[in-house]
Amino acid sequence: MTIQDLLKYSIQEVLSNQHLLSEFKDLYKSIHGVYPTCSSCAIASEIRALLETQNKTTINQMDYKFKSPKGEILTFVNANGKKVRCYDTNLNDEFVKGFLTSTQYTTDEEIETRKSLFKILPTLQEEKKEVTTEVTEENIEVKVEPKKRASRKKK
């Protein structure tokens, strides 16, 4: 049984069915290396944790290899001006793309230094956006200032 098969059942169904419970314990051991505790409330939280790890698992679709992961934190500033951080041992596609292409507060030399951290660079495809300068009524914003309230007199 796989995690996807187990996801079809609710937590209560897994706890009440001995076969599903034993399957859950085997899956938990294969992922975490130990069997879960036996109390029902602890198993319920461990089932939720197992489901969360399943939902968070992403497959890297880009081909890239970091030279020597040391557990250091890599940081870049995204387009919104927020710092994005990730350990070099836990990189994902979105972070690598932003890390290598972010020009916010980054010089060309820093980007080249970042690229030198990789054995194999990912192939980055830039998204091309068409810019239209056509003016229509929908594109025009009209600002309406709120009416001023009369001040109240103190008694």
C-alpha positions, 0 to 999 in steps of 0.5 A, spaced: 500 500 500 502 506 498 501 513 501 496 515 496 492 509 497 492 511 505 490 518 503 483 515 501 481 513 508 480 518 514 484 518 520 478 515 524 477 509 518 485 508 519 485 507 527 478 503 527 481 498 521 487 493 524 489 492 516 489 499 515 493 501 521 498 496 520 499 498 513 500 505 516 505 503 521 509 499 515 509 506 511 511 510 517 517 505 519 519 506 511 519 513 511 522 515 518 525 509 520 521 507 527 515 505 528 510 510 531 507 510 538 501 506 540 496 511 543 491 513 538 492 520 539 499 520 538 498 516 531 492 521 529 498 526 529 503 522 526 498 520 520 497 528 519 505 528 519 505 523 514 500 526 510 504 533 510 510 530 508 507 527 502 504 534 500 510 537 501 515 532 497 516 535 490 520 532 485 526 537 482 524 538 474 530 542 473 537 538 472 542 542 477 547 539 482 550 543 487 558 543 488 559 541 495 552 542 500 555 544 507 548 546 510 549 553 509 543 558 508 543 561 501 539 568 500 536 572 495 531 578 495 525 576 490 521 581 486 517 583 492 523 585 496 522 579 501 528 575 503 528 568 501 532 563 504 534 556 503 539 551 506 544 548 500 542 541 502 534 542 501 534 546 494 528 546 490 526 548 483 523 555 485 528 557 489 534 555 484 531 559 479 530 565 483 537 565 486 540 565 479 536 570 476 534 575 481 536 582 479 533 585 485 539 588 490 544 583 486 550 585 481 552 581 475 558 579 479 554 576 485 550 572 480 556 569 476 559 567 483 552 564 485 552 560 478 559 558 480 556 554 486 553 549 481 556 543 478 551 543 473 547 549 472 539 548 471 536 550 464 532 556 465 527 558 461 525 566 461 518 567 460 516 572 455 511 577 457 507 581 451 507 589 453 501 592 450 500 600 450 493 600 448 489 605 452 482 603 453 476 605 459 478 598 463 485 600 463 484 607 466 483 608 473 479 614 476 480 616 483 475 618 487 476 622 494 472 620 500 467 626 502 470 630 508 466 629 514 463 635 518 467 635 525 463 634 531 462 640 537 464 638 544 459 639 549 
